[in-house]
Amino acid sequence: MSQLDAYANGWAIDTTPPGDLKVQHSDNDYHPVFKAFLAGSFSGTFSTILFQPLDLVKTRLQNPSQNVVAAAAVNGRIQPGMITIFTNIIRQEQIIGLWRGMVPSIARCVPGVGLYFSSLHWLKAKLGKTRNQDLGPLEAVTLGVVARSMSGVALIPMTVIKTRYESGVYKYNSLGGALKAIYKAEGIRGLSCGLGPTLARDAPFSGLYLMFYTQTKQAVPKEWLQTPTAASLIHFSCGVVAGIAASLATNPADVLKTKMQLYPDKFPNTFSAALYVHQTYGIKGYFKGAVPRMLRRTLMAAMAWTVFEEITRTIGLK
């Protein structure tokens, strides 16, 4: 193998005399993008399982079933609240019911988070920046939007199935059964419904989150990040601040996405869903489920970034 071929295959050959020939790994040998994908997938698994109940409650808040509405009416409330839905899920579906939709959530979030972090790492490399180099506000927003759009388009079928599983409206027996049922009844359109609002929710969220996260982290004195424990705490705190701001800004798109994915025949486009929400609930309708969503997205993103930062630091990802 020639030296040129060796470099092309990710190996660097030390050109010492024949008796002392050494073969060394180059930086490309470990495929940084793949390492970023694995680190992101691991962090996504951990945070998805931990915060799934909040996502379930958020979906039910945005589309309350009749029995939950009736239970709320008995208590003198027109619309059910977060605690009402939470207790009704436990009463009717037991504690395990809080993790309803876990399989499609894992199928969506784990590769989705992995794709996001690997895309982000690849895009940063294209800009000539390493993991530890600071991003400007505009760079952070742009990279966050593009990376999330790439993963969002790839995994929109899993997003549709996850939403329907969590709503309680559809009774699918399995992930494969759900895919077949949706494709048979609605075709490709059914597996991609709500793509517009999904991207309008996730892409800006990721862009704003990355901007708030990086700018907040840059404001922290570098010496505070010297110890692993302090660094993890600071990363998590920066993630919480970024998550709250980004969640509130993108909740209206989340409401529209849920309506379109649950009732694609009734809401064939974003405008029809927006008009219905406005006429039925007013402006506050666009913020239904904001509290559990903000809790989940904020804590999940903060946890995912904290775990990702720790893993990449440990494995030496540049």
Steps between C-alpha positions, in 0.01 A plus 500: 500500500645834398525790742234687298262204527571479870399860556187452290398215729547702816846376595819697544832323441809613684776523236777365723756241388352159408601340825310756703186525283200617703135519405298763681136601501413838356217720629269367224535141618231539761247683277405802717153531342420139593633557852274806527206285383566235765545758776181677394302175478607398850405838646171487309412157640559610858303825475211352296426224752529737794266771369248302290213556752520877447471458123197274545326751727577779252340305213190423708471866602502604136242234413301401813281191470133520591532307826773736621290803402205351690715442806614860487141623466404313816768696681356825369761556230417546132836370381717238672828612650838334519437340841153376396637328192795360693278344768249370243775322308616326818141414599396362161827362361705445820845648553638326191252702295720807549750334266243430227661558163848421630590274206429761229657765721821297520480421128473872427707672767803272529603506131363854477726633774789301356440643153469850644829490688687330215358749248595784732854366534531458122368852433739649756787318332394649167525843661851412614410495870582231755262393776662737749503807276229757568215563257362845435124558555415489127720194444333320791147573374586395145673177599225408744225558241677306223600206723151462645336530157715216369407265785137619508433418135664158533289401802160661434323157474612417855378842617152430357482157666629632833236773509219256421619246754508761776163656417291194590288562188662222298538138612803358324636162608860556398737741330499293181122470514467875535722561196297256289164635618589863432652425160202285396240757608678827422801420283826695513308814593388336825858415595616854433202703622593789723850527350464875455401576862752241624785680326351837599514378861822296513731694267451841669508331841836341424636819347387718790604238755849469355536878491384549860704199616828600336469868592412421862790253523740754351398750769619259770864551609718225349655414836158388626506216246827346620349220713262240346234545772491877466502476120201262498304724737574809290412322174169387651420849632577658162278237339208584730521872420519427127216247514251730673553780248489274194197297621277803552590640158408179315195367690241631247658287227487196731125545552438518123724197439300292748164593343619420147651163593197385700234618253660526153161497322364786711820705487668444160723805535650730761255784433192285571649380829601853602153634417331227705721558804447876484122477460460231767746608768629843405864600539542287812423193289841530339658447841303191605740247645769766537587411861563124458664562162726768646591272789569205273679683218704708742603213726544256211715737295702606804556137598584395142754780458654436843542127429623572147757752622627253762521208255678703231744633760569146619555351154699801383271610216643817348 
